[in-house]
Amino acid sequence: MYTANIADTVMFRNLGKHPSPHLKSLKRAVESADTEIWVPAAIYRELADFGGGDEPTNPYLDHAIEEGWLRVATPLPAVRSDSFDAVDDPVETAQHLADVLLNRESKYPVTNNWRDASIVALAVRLFERNARIRVITHTADEPLAAACARIPPEFGYYEIESRYYNPPQTAKQEFPTADALTWDGQ
Protein backbone atom coordinates (compact mmCIF):
# COMPACT_ATOMS: atom_id res chain seq x y z
CA MET A 1 0.00 0.00 0.00
CA TYR A 2 1.31 3.44 -0.97
CA THR A 3 1.73 6.05 1.78
CA ALA A 4 1.51 9.64 0.56
CA ASN A 5 2.91 12.40 2.77
CA ILE A 6 1.47 15.90 2.39
CA ALA A 7 3.37 18.78 3.97
CA ASP A 8 2.32 22.29 4.91
CA THR A 9 4.23 25.51 4.24
CA VAL A 10 5.55 25.88 7.78
CA MET A 11 7.31 22.52 7.54
CA PHE A 12 9.55 23.80 4.75
CA ARG A 13 10.03 27.22 6.29
CA ASN A 14 11.43 25.41 9.35
CA LEU A 15 13.65 23.09 7.30
CA GLY A 16 15.07 26.02 5.36
CA LYS A 17 15.96 26.86 1.77
CA HIS A 18 18.20 24.71 -0.41
CA PRO A 19 20.93 23.87 0.43
CA SER A 20 19.96 22.87 3.95
CA PRO A 21 21.10 19.95 6.10
CA HIS A 22 17.48 19.48 7.20
CA LEU A 23 16.32 19.13 3.57
CA LYS A 24 19.12 16.61 2.99
CA SER A 25 17.87 14.63 6.00
CA LEU A 26 14.34 14.76 4.62
CA LYS A 27 15.54 13.50 1.23
CA ARG A 28 17.28 10.54 2.91
CA ALA A 29 14.16 9.81 4.97
CA VAL A 30 11.92 9.93 1.88
CA GLU A 31 14.22 7.51 0.05
CA SER A 32 14.47 5.22 3.08
CA ALA A 33 10.68 5.17 3.54
CA ASP A 34 10.17 4.59 -0.21
CA THR A 35 7.67 7.44 -0.45
CA GLU A 36 7.52 11.02 -1.64
CA ILE A 37 6.32 14.35 -0.30
CA TRP A 38 3.29 16.05 -1.87
CA VAL A 39 2.39 19.73 -1.70
CA PRO A 40 -0.64 21.45 -3.19
CA ALA A 41 0.06 24.01 -5.91
CA ALA A 42 -1.15 26.74 -3.52
CA ILE A 43 1.57 25.80 -1.03
CA TYR A 44 4.20 25.85 -3.79
CA ARG A 45 3.09 29.38 -4.74
CA GLU A 46 3.09 30.50 -1.11
CA LEU A 47 6.77 29.53 -0.78
CA ALA A 48 7.79 30.80 -4.23
CA ASP A 49 9.87 33.86 -5.05
CA PHE A 50 8.15 35.87 -7.79
CA GLY A 51 10.77 38.60 -8.15
CA GLY A 52 13.41 38.76 -10.80
CA GLY A 53 12.27 36.50 -13.61
CA ASP A 54 9.57 35.25 -15.91
CA GLU A 55 8.88 32.16 -13.84
CA PRO A 56 8.72 32.01 -10.06
CA THR A 57 11.41 30.05 -8.30
CA ASN A 58 11.02 28.17 -5.08
CA PRO A 59 14.16 28.01 -2.94
CA TYR A 60 12.46 25.55 -0.58
CA LEU A 61 11.07 23.04 -3.08
CA ASP A 62 12.57 23.31 -6.58
CA HIS A 63 15.66 21.22 -5.84
CA ALA A 64 13.53 18.44 -4.29
CA ILE A 65 11.22 18.51 -7.32
CA GLU A 66 14.20 18.22 -9.67
CA GLU A 67 15.55 15.29 -7.66
CA GLY A 68 12.16 13.57 -7.80
CA TRP A 69 11.31 13.14 -4.13
CA LEU A 70 8.75 15.94 -3.92
CA ARG A 71 5.66 16.36 -6.10
CA VAL A 72 3.53 19.44 -6.60
CA ALA A 73 -0.07 18.46 -7.23
CA THR A 74 -1.93 19.93 -10.16
CA PRO A 75 -4.00 22.92 -9.07
CA LEU A 76 -7.25 22.10 -7.34
CA PRO A 77 -10.50 22.96 -9.13
CA ALA A 78 -12.19 24.74 -6.24
CA VAL A 79 -12.87 28.47 -6.25
CA ARG A 80 -13.42 30.12 -2.91
CA SER A 81 -16.99 31.30 -2.40
CA ASP A 82 -19.50 31.67 0.40
CA SER A 83 -21.96 29.33 -1.29
CA PHE A 84 -20.77 25.85 -2.12
CA ASP A 85 -23.96 23.89 -1.50
CA ALA A 86 -24.23 23.00 -5.19
CA VAL A 87 -20.69 21.59 -5.33
CA ASP A 88 -20.81 17.84 -5.89
CA ASP A 89 -17.09 17.15 -6.31
CA PRO A 90 -15.66 15.62 -3.10
CA VAL A 91 -12.33 17.43 -3.53
CA GLU A 92 -13.98 20.84 -3.84
CA THR A 93 -16.36 20.07 -1.01
CA ALA A 94 -13.46 19.02 1.24
CA GLN A 95 -11.61 22.26 0.55
CA HIS A 96 -14.70 24.33 1.32
CA LEU A 97 -15.42 22.39 4.52
CA ALA A 98 -11.82 22.82 5.69
CA ASP A 99 -11.91 26.53 4.85
CA VAL A 100 -15.09 27.04 6.89
CA LEU A 101 -13.66 25.07 9.81
CA LEU A 102 -10.35 26.93 9.73
CA ASN A 103 -12.04 30.33 9.44
CA ARG A 104 -14.07 29.56 12.57
CA GLU A 105 -10.94 28.81 14.58
CA SER A 106 -8.54 31.36 13.12
CA LYS A 107 -7.39 34.63 14.62
CA TYR A 108 -7.11 35.88 11.03
CA PRO A 109 -10.01 34.36 9.09
CA VAL A 110 -9.67 34.16 5.34
CA THR A 111 -5.97 35.13 5.28
CA ASN A 112 -4.25 31.79 4.66
CA ASN A 113 -7.06 29.37 5.33
CA TRP A 114 -7.95 28.68 1.69
CA ARG A 115 -4.35 27.65 1.00
CA ASP A 116 -4.29 25.56 4.16
CA ALA A 117 -7.59 23.93 3.17
CA SER A 118 -5.88 22.80 -0.04
CA ILE A 119 -3.98 20.22 2.05
CA VAL A 120 -7.25 18.58 3.07
CA ALA A 121 -8.51 18.76 -0.52
CA LEU A 122 -5.30 17.16 -1.83
CA ALA A 123 -5.70 14.31 0.66
CA VAL A 124 -9.23 13.67 -0.62
CA ARG A 125 -8.02 13.90 -4.23
CA LEU A 126 -5.31 11.31 -3.60
CA PHE A 127 -7.88 8.98 -2.01
CA GLU A 128 -10.28 9.53 -4.92
CA ARG A 129 -7.62 8.59 -7.49
CA ASN A 130 -5.90 5.70 -5.71
CA ALA A 131 -7.48 2.48 -4.48
CA ARG A 132 -4.66 1.41 -2.15
CA ILE A 133 -3.37 4.48 -0.38
CA ARG A 134 -2.78 5.89 3.06
CA VAL A 135 -2.15 9.58 3.67
CA ILE A 136 -0.08 11.27 6.36
CA THR A 137 -0.33 15.05 6.67
CA HIS A 138 2.37 17.13 8.35
CA THR A 139 1.66 20.57 9.79
CA ALA A 140 2.48 22.89 12.69
CA ASP A 141 -1.03 24.38 12.55
CA GLU A 142 -3.27 22.71 15.16
CA PRO A 143 -6.65 23.57 13.55
CA LEU A 144 -5.33 22.35 10.18
CA ALA A 145 -4.13 19.10 11.76
CA ALA A 146 -7.63 18.60 13.20
CA ALA A 147 -9.24 19.34 9.81
CA CYS A 148 -6.92 16.86 8.10
CA ALA A 149 -7.89 14.13 10.59
CA ARG A 150 -11.61 14.94 10.57
CA ILE A 151 -12.72 15.79 7.03
CA PRO A 152 -11.45 12.91 4.81
CA PRO A 153 -13.28 10.31 6.96
CA GLU A 154 -16.51 12.24 6.23
CA PHE A 155 -15.98 11.06 2.63
CA GLY A 156 -15.24 7.48 3.68
CA TYR A 157 -11.45 7.77 3.76
CA TYR A 158 -10.17 6.48 7.09
CA GLU A 159 -6.56 5.66 6.21
CA ILE A 160 -5.35 9.13 7.17
CA GLU A 161 -3.08 10.24 9.95
CA SER A 162 -2.39 13.86 10.78
CA ARG A 163 0.95 14.67 12.38
CA TYR A 164 1.11 17.91 14.34
CA TYR A 165 4.48 19.48 15.20
CA ASN A 166 4.45 21.79 18.20
CA PRO A 167 6.39 23.95 18.50
CA PRO A 168 6.95 24.25 14.75
CA GLN A 169 10.73 24.10 15.17
CA THR A 170 10.42 20.44 16.15
CA ALA A 171 9.99 19.76 12.44
CA LYS A 172 13.78 20.11 12.14
CA GLN A 173 14.23 16.99 14.27
CA GLU A 174 10.99 15.04 13.82
CA PHE A 175 9.76 15.63 10.27
CA PRO A 176 12.95 14.71 8.35
CA THR A 177 13.00 11.09 9.57
CA ALA A 178 11.81 7.88 7.94
CA ASP A 179 9.60 7.18 10.97
CA ALA A 180 7.73 10.45 10.41
CA LEU A 181 7.01 9.46 6.81
CA THR A 182 5.80 5.90 7.38
CA TRP A 183 2.58 4.48 8.66
CA ASP A 184 2.65 3.30 12.30
CA GLY A 185 3.09 -0.44 12.47
CA GLN A 186 4.21 -0.69 8.85
N, C-alpha and C positions, 0 to 999 in steps of 0.2 A: 504494500500500500504506500502511495506517495504522500509525503508530508510536505506541505507548502508552508513557508514561513513568510508572514507579511509584517513589515516593519514601518513604524511611524517616523516622522521627521526628526523628533527629538533623539531617537536612537542614533541617527547618523551625526547630528550636531554634537552629541557627546563623544562619539568615536573619532570625530575630526575629519578634516579634508585629506585627500590623497597627497602625499604619502603619509601614512599614519601607522604606527605599530598596532593600534587597535583594529584598524581595517585589515591589516595583514593577519592578525589573530582570527578575525571573523572569516576571512577567506579560507584559512586552514580548517576552521570549524565546519564551514559549509561543505568543503571537500570531504572531510572526515565523516560527516553525517550523511553524505550522498544526497544533498538537497540543494536548494537555491533560495535566495531571498527575493521576495516580490515587493514592489511598491506600486501604488496607484500613480497614474500620470500626474494627478494633482499634487502628490507628494514630491515627485521629481521636479515639477515646476516651482514648488515652494522652496526647494533647496538650490535651484538654478541661479546662475549669474547671467543676467540679461544685458549687461553693459559690454560694449567693445566689439561686437561682431554681429554677423547676420543671424547666426544660430546661438541659442543660449548654451552655456557650458555648465556642467555640474561638477564642482570640485569634490563633492562627497561621493557621487555615484558613477560618473562616467568611466572611471578606470575599472570598476567592478563589472560594469556592463560589457566593456571591451573584453574582459577576461572570461566572461560567460557565467559568473556565479550570482549575478543579480539581474532580475528581469523587471522591466517597467511594463505594466499592463497597458493594453490599449485603453484610450479614454473611455470613461463610463458614459452611458447614454443619458443619464439623468440631468435635468435642468432644475435648478432650485426654484421652488415656488411655494406659495402658501397652501395651494390646493393640489393635492396629489391623490385624491380619492379615486380618480378615474384610471390611475396607473395600474396596469395589470402585469408588468414585468417585475419578477421578484427582486432583481438587482436594483432597479430604480426604487422600488418600494422600500427595500432595506436601507438604501441611502437616505431616503426621506425620513424613515422611522428613527434612524440614528441621529440625523440632524435635529429632529424635534426633541429627542431625549437629551442630546448634548446641549441644546439651547436652554432647556429647562434647568440644567445644572451648572451652567457656565456663568462666570463673573462677567464675561464679555460675549453675550449671545451674538451669533451670526458671524463673528470675526473669522475664526478658523474652523468652525464646526462643520461646514460643508466639506472642506478638505479632509478633516478627520473622519467624517462619515463615509468617505470613499474607501476607507480601510474595511469597514463592515460590508460595504457593497462589493468590494473585490473578493472578500471571503465567500459571499453568496455566489458570485459569478464563478469562482473556482469550483464550488460544489456543484453548481448547475451544469458545468461542462465536463466534469470528471466523475466517473462512477466510483472509483476507489481512491479516495483522498481524505486526508486529515489536514486541518489547518491550525497553525499556531500563530497568534498575533503577538506582537511585541510593542509595548508602548510605556511611556512614563506618565500618561494621562489617565488618572483613575476613572473618570466617567467614560472615557473611550474604552478602557479595558472592560468595564461593565457592559457597555453596549456590544462589544465584540463577543462576549460570552452569552449575552441574552438574546440578541436578535436573530442570528442564524438558526438556532433551534426553533424559532417561531415558524420557519420555513421547512422544518423537518431535518435540519442538518445538525446533528449532535456531536460529530467528531471534530469539535473545535475546542481549543484551549487558549485562554488569553493570559499572557504573561505580563505582569505589571512590575515595573522597576521603580522603586522608590527608596531613596531619592534618585533622580534621573542619572546621576553620575555613576550609579552602580552598574549601568549598562557597560561601562568600560571593563568591568571584571566579569559580569554575569552573561551579558548578551553574546560576546564573541567566543562562546564555547560550544563544543559539539553537543553537550547535554542540554543547552538552552534551545537547540535547534531540532531536537529529536523528541518523539512522543514518549511520555513516561511509560516504562515497562516494555519498551521496544526491544 
